[in-house]
Amino acid sequence: MKTHDRRTPEPEIDRIFRALANPTRRQVVERLGRGPASVSDLADPFDMALPSFVEHLTVLEEAGLVHSMKEGRVRTCRLAREGLEVAGGWLEEQRRLWEARLDRLDAYVTELSRKDSP
């Protein structure tokens, strides 16, 4: 199995799923699904220091899942739908692949049972 070489850029899909592997970041994505929010509003439900929470936001931004902009002293975050579409497209491709495999297996099992039947 080939491992990822740290000197080469991480593929986009890997960054997305690595970001979503963390429950805090998934909760942030879920919250932003309801609309934009300030960093402080996003951080409020979590029992962690603001700098630690901002690290989670940085991972989400680097993965292309969140965009943020600063107006005055307030940084507001919103979902970056493009990143979610990349993840959704990959998952849909996997679903189609496995459905096709299961359909072929079902056809094979059906044929075997017909051959075994008198």
Secondary structure, DSSP 8 states (H G I E B T S, - for coil): -----TTS---HHHHHHHHHTSHHHHHHHHHHTT--EEHHHHHTTS-S-HHHHHHHHHHHHHTTSEEEEEETTEEEEEE-HHHHHHHHHHHHHHHHHHHHHHHHHHHHHHHHHHHH--
